[in-house]
Amino acid sequence: MLEGKGWVKLHRRLFENELWLSEPFTKAQAWVDLFANANHKSGSFWVRGIEVCLKRGQLGWSKVTMAKRWRWDIKTVRRFLNVLEKGQQIGQ
């Protein structure tokens, strides 16, 4: 249980550092990576000619992108995201 000990401010560049990306991710590292890469403001991007609009706090990554970044297989990514969703940590 978190005991209200405050928060830590980290620059987003940290999550592109070779030390962060050098090995397969742990579950905790993948969970933090989702937060770190979520949009900090509304925006959009294009996929195959279709505009995808994202709100603050949303992440526009595919499971394939996560698998490559985290060095996991797709099934592991799917199971992990489902566990987070069941625990009401994320919405898919």
N, CA and C atoms as a LAMMPS dump frame, in Angstrom:
ITEM: TIMESTEP
0
ITEM: NUMBER OF ATOMS
276
ITEM: BOX BOUNDS ff ff ff
-5.0000000000000000e+02 5.0000000000000000e+02
-5.0000000000000000e+02 5.0000000000000000e+02
-5.0000000000000000e+02 5.0000000000000000e+02
ITEM: ATOMS id mol type element x y z
1 1 1 N 0.835 -1.187 0
2 1 2 C 0 0 0
3 1 3 C 0.873 1.242 0
4 2 1 N 0.547 2.193 -0.818
5 2 2 C 1.276 3.451 -0.841
6 2 3 C 0.871 4.289 0.363
7 3 1 N 1.826 4.918 0.974
8 3 2 C 1.56 5.661 2.201
9 3 3 C 1.667 7.169 2.03
10 4 1 N 1.364 7.694 0.857
11 4 2 C 1.374 9.133 0.674
12 4 3 C 2.725 9.782 0.884
13 5 1 N 3.769 9.156 0.374
14 5 2 C 5.12 9.666 0.569
15 5 3 C 5.528 10.666 -0.505
16 6 1 N 4.595 11.117 -1.312
17 6 2 C 4.92 12.108 -2.328
18 6 3 C 5.14 11.485 -3.689
19 7 1 N 5.831 12.215 -4.527
20 7 2 C 6.043 11.758 -5.887
21 7 3 C 7.462 12.075 -6.309
22 8 1 N 7.875 11.477 -7.419
23 8 2 C 9.206 11.687 -7.97
24 8 3 C 9.045 12.227 -9.383
25 9 1 N 9.738 13.296 -9.685
26 9 2 C 9.681 13.895 -11.017
27 9 3 C 10.893 13.405 -11.812
28 10 1 N 10.625 12.754 -12.957
29 10 2 C 11.69 12.24 -13.816
30 10 3 C 11.514 12.793 -15.223
31 11 1 N 12.603 13.108 -15.877
32 11 2 C 12.525 13.586 -17.25
33 11 3 C 12.245 12.405 -18.178
34 12 1 N 11.398 12.627 -19.181
35 12 2 C 11.031 11.559 -20.118
36 12 3 C 12.224 10.99 -20.87
37 13 1 N 13.284 11.758 -21.028
38 13 2 C 14.478 11.249 -21.716
39 13 3 C 15.083 10.05 -21
40 14 1 N 14.872 9.955 -19.701
41 14 2 C 15.383 8.82 -18.935
42 14 3 C 14.909 7.499 -19.537
43 15 1 N 13.696 7.496 -20.065
44 15 2 C 13.087 6.264 -20.552
45 15 3 C 13.523 5.899 -21.967
46 16 1 N 14.448 6.666 -22.52
47 16 2 C 15.086 6.325 -23.792
48 16 3 C 16.574 6.031 -23.582
49 17 1 N 17.034 6.103 -22.351
50 17 2 C 18.427 5.866 -22.019
51 17 3 C 18.78 4.399 -22.216
52 18 1 N 20.008 4.135 -22.654
53 18 2 C 20.434 2.757 -22.9
54 18 3 C 20.372 1.893 -21.644
55 19 1 N 20.56 2.482 -20.469
56 19 2 C 20.453 1.691 -19.235
57 19 3 C 19.018 1.205 -19.012
58 20 1 N 18.042 2.039 -19.356
59 20 2 C 16.633 1.666 -19.212
60 20 3 C 16.264 0.563 -20.199
61 21 1 N 16.827 0.643 -21.395
62 21 2 C 16.432 -0.241 -22.495
63 21 3 C 17.382 -1.413 -22.726
64 22 1 N 18.411 -1.573 -21.92
65 22 2 C 19.478 -2.523 -22.225
66 22 3 C 19.125 -3.995 -22.006
67 23 1 N 18.1 -4.295 -21.232
68 23 2 C 17.748 -5.683 -20.924
69 23 3 C 16.236 -5.861 -21.021
70 24 1 N 15.775 -7.124 -21.113
71 24 2 C 14.322 -7.337 -21.073
72 24 3 C 13.727 -6.696 -19.813
73 25 1 N 12.563 -6.127 -19.972
74 25 2 C 11.923 -5.416 -18.865
75 25 3 C 11.37 -6.37 -17.821
76 26 1 N 11.376 -5.922 -16.577
77 26 2 C 10.611 -6.587 -15.529
78 26 3 C 9.163 -6.116 -15.658
79 27 1 N 8.257 -6.749 -14.949
80 27 2 C 6.859 -6.295 -14.959
81 27 3 C 6.757 -4.881 -14.4
82 28 1 N 7.497 -4.6 -13.341
83 28 2 C 7.455 -3.261 -12.74
84 28 3 C 7.999 -2.219 -13.717
85 29 1 N 9.06 -2.551 -14.422
86 29 2 C 9.635 -1.616 -15.387
87 29 3 C 8.656 -1.354 -16.527
88 30 1 N 7.973 -2.387 -17.005
89 30 2 C 6.98 -2.221 -18.071
90 30 3 C 5.822 -1.354 -17.587
91 31 1 N 5.394 -1.545 -16.352
92 31 2 C 4.296 -0.76 -15.787
93 31 3 C 4.684 0.718 -15.723
94 32 1 N 5.89 1.008 -15.243
95 32 2 C 6.376 2.39 -15.185
96 32 3 C 6.522 2.951 -16.607
97 33 1 N 6.961 2.125 -17.55
98 33 2 C 7.138 2.56 -18.928
99 33 3 C 5.812 3.019 -19.539
100 34 1 N 4.73 2.367 -19.188
101 34 2 C 3.413 2.787 -19.671
102 34 3 C 3.097 4.203 -19.182
103 35 1 N 3.317 4.451 -17.899
104 35 2 C 3.077 5.79 -17.341
105 35 3 C 3.995 6.822 -17.986
106 36 1 N 5.263 6.471 -18.109
107 36 2 C 6.259 7.416 -18.6
108 36 3 C 6.004 7.839 -20.037
109 37 1 N 5.392 6.972 -20.815
110 37 2 C 5.197 7.26 -22.237
111 37 3 C 3.771 7.651 -22.598
112 38 1 N 2.902 7.714 -21.613
113 38 2 C 1.542 8.186 -21.866
114 38 3 C 1.579 9.665 -22.24
115 39 1 N 0.616 10.078 -23.04
116 39 2 C 0.551 11.488 -23.463
117 39 3 C 0.388 12.403 -22.259
118 40 1 N 1.14 13.484 -22.237
119 40 2 C 0.979 14.482 -21.177
120 40 3 C -0.013 15.558 -21.589
121 41 1 N -0.441 15.541 -22.861
122 41 2 C -1.506 16.421 -23.336
123 41 3 C -2.175 15.75 -24.533
124 42 1 N -3.346 16.221 -24.894
125 42 2 C -4.062 15.645 -26.036
126 42 3 C -3.255 15.838 -27.312
127 43 1 N -3.386 14.899 -28.219
128 43 2 C -2.673 14.97 -29.489
129 43 3 C -3.164 13.884 -30.421
130 44 1 N -2.493 13.726 -31.532
131 44 2 C -2.885 12.701 -32.484
132 44 3 C -1.672 12.251 -33.287
133 45 1 N -1.818 11.1 -33.933
134 45 2 C -0.818 10.594 -34.858
135 45 3 C -1.561 9.82 -35.944
136 46 1 N -0.85 9.507 -37.011
137 46 2 C -1.468 8.843 -38.16
138 46 3 C -0.956 7.425 -38.316
139 47 1 N -1.871 6.49 -38.573
140 47 2 C -1.535 5.102 -38.851
141 47 3 C -2.25 4.685 -40.125
142 48 1 N -1.485 4.371 -41.154
143 48 2 C -2.043 3.926 -42.439
144 48 3 C -3.168 4.836 -42.93
145 49 1 N -2.939 6.152 -42.837
146 49 2 C -3.902 7.122 -43.337
147 49 3 C -5.068 7.427 -42.421
148 50 1 N -5.05 6.873 -41.211
149 50 2 C -6.134 7.108 -40.252
150 50 3 C -5.565 7.885 -39.063
151 51 1 N -6.232 8.996 -38.736
152 51 2 C -5.794 9.775 -37.586
153 51 3 C -6.286 9.124 -36.297
154 52 1 N -5.355 8.925 -35.365
155 52 2 C -5.679 8.375 -34.05
156 52 3 C -5.516 9.512 -33.042
157 53 1 N -6.612 9.886 -32.39
158 53 2 C -6.6 10.972 -31.407
159 53 3 C -6.44 10.385 -30.008
160 54 1 N -5.538 10.972 -29.239
161 54 2 C -5.293 10.519 -27.876
162 54 3 C -5.523 11.661 -26.9
163 55 1 N -6.064 11.312 -25.752
164 55 2 C -6.241 12.271 -24.673
165 55 3 C -5.052 12.173 -23.72
166 56 1 N -4.961 13.125 -22.839
167 56 2 C -3.937 13.092 -21.802
168 56 3 C -4.056 11.774 -21.027
169 57 1 N -2.923 11.117 -20.821
170 57 2 C -2.91 9.868 -20.065
171 57 3 C -3.053 8.628 -20.924
172 58 1 N -3.361 8.798 -22.207
173 58 2 C -3.489 7.647 -23.092
174 58 3 C -2.176 7.375 -23.817
175 59 1 N -2.012 6.139 -24.248
176 59 2 C -0.8 5.706 -24.935
177 59 3 C -1.194 5.05 -26.245
178 60 1 N -0.58 5.447 -27.323
179 60 2 C -0.916 4.924 -28.644
180 60 3 C 0.088 3.914 -29.149
181 61 1 N 0.357 2.883 -28.377
182 61 2 C 1.294 1.831 -28.78
183 61 3 C 0.536 0.549 -29.075
184 62 1 N 1.026 -0.198 -30.04
185 62 2 C 0.483 -1.536 -30.3
186 62 3 C 1.166 -2.532 -29.364
187 63 1 N 0.583 -3.696 -29.261
188 63 2 C 1.214 -4.763 -28.472
189 63 3 C 2.541 -5.179 -29.098
190 64 1 N 2.634 -5.086 -30.416
191 64 2 C 3.89 -5.4 -31.101
192 64 3 C 4.978 -4.405 -30.689
193 65 1 N 4.627 -3.128 -30.619
194 65 2 C 5.579 -2.097 -30.188
195 65 3 C 6.047 -2.367 -28.766
196 66 1 N 5.107 -2.694 -27.875
197 66 2 C 5.466 -2.988 -26.488
198 66 3 C 6.362 -4.214 -26.42
199 67 1 N 6.032 -5.25 -27.165
200 67 2 C 6.824 -6.488 -27.146
201 67 3 C 8.266 -6.216 -27.581
202 68 1 N 8.435 -5.432 -28.615
203 68 2 C 9.79 -5.112 -29.079
204 68 3 C 10.539 -4.275 -28.048
205 69 1 N 9.875 -3.265 -27.522
206 69 2 C 10.524 -2.363 -26.559
207 69 3 C 10.901 -3.104 -25.279
208 70 1 N 9.997 -3.943 -24.798
209 70 2 C 10.209 -4.629 -23.532
210 70 3 C 10.964 -5.952 -23.682
211 71 1 N 11.156 -6.366 -24.946
212 71 2 C 11.806 -7.649 -25.257
213 71 3 C 11.027 -8.821 -24.678
214 72 1 N 9.738 -8.772 -24.898
215 72 2 C 8.818 -9.835 -24.507
216 72 3 C 8.167 -10.385 -25.767
217 73 1 N 7.484 -11.542 -25.621
218 73 2 C 6.671 -11.997 -26.749
219 73 3 C 5.265 -11.415 -26.609
220 74 1 N 4.521 -11.468 -27.69
221 74 2 C 3.18 -10.857 -27.723
222 74 3 C 2.259 -11.45 -26.647
223 75 1 N 2.337 -12.769 -26.447
224 75 2 C 1.47 -13.408 -25.442
225 75 3 C 1.749 -12.868 -24.05
226 76 1 N 3.011 -12.63 -23.741
227 76 2 C 3.376 -12.089 -22.426
228 76 3 C 2.832 -10.676 -22.269
229 77 1 N 2.947 -9.864 -23.312
230 77 2 C 2.405 -8.5 -23.279
231 77 3 C 0.898 -8.548 -23.058
232 78 1 N 0.199 -9.396 -23.811
233 78 2 C -1.256 -9.509 -23.699
234 78 3 C -1.662 -9.916 -22.278
235 79 1 N -0.989 -10.922 -21.725
236 79 2 C -1.306 -11.369 -20.358
237 79 3 C -1.048 -10.258 -19.337
238 80 1 N 0.078 -9.562 -19.494
239 80 2 C 0.434 -8.48 -18.578
240 80 3 C -0.611 -7.361 -18.608
241 81 1 N -0.996 -6.94 -19.796
242 81 2 C -2.003 -5.881 -19.922
243 81 3 C -3.346 -6.335 -19.353
244 82 1 N -3.701 -7.586 -19.554
245 82 2 C -4.952 -8.102 -18.997
246 82 3 C -4.926 -8.121 -17.47
247 83 1 N -3.777 -8.468 -16.893
248 83 2 C -3.639 -8.446 -15.424
249 83 3 C -3.791 -7.011 -14.909
250 84 1 N -3.151 -6.059 -15.594
251 84 2 C -3.285 -4.657 -15.174
252 84 3 C -4.72 -4.18 -15.298
253 85 1 N -5.391 -4.59 -16.364
254 85 2 C -6.782 -4.171 -16.561
255 85 3 C -7.691 -4.792 -15.487
256 86 1 N -7.494 -6.07 -15.199
257 86 2 C -8.304 -6.714 -14.145
258 86 3 C -8.092 -6.063 -12.791
259 87 1 N -6.876 -5.577 -12.554
260 87 2 C -6.565 -4.881 -11.305
261 87 3 C -6.924 -3.41 -11.341
262 88 1 N -7.612 -3.001 -12.384
263 88 2 C -8.064 -1.624 -12.582
264 88 3 C -6.909 -0.624 -12.567
265 89 1 N -5.75 -1.069 -13.084
266 89 2 C -4.581 -0.203 -13.208
267 89 3 C -4.58 0.535 -14.541
268 90 1 N -5.17 -0.102 -15.574
269 90 2 C -5.25 0.495 -16.915
270 90 3 C -6.599 0.166 -17.532
271 91 1 N -6.913 0.831 -18.605
272 91 2 C -8.046 0.494 -19.458
273 91 3 C -7.509 0.259 -20.854
274 92 1 N -8.054 -0.714 -21.549
275 92 2 C -7.586 -1.003 -22.901
276 92 3 C -8.67 -0.634 -23.893
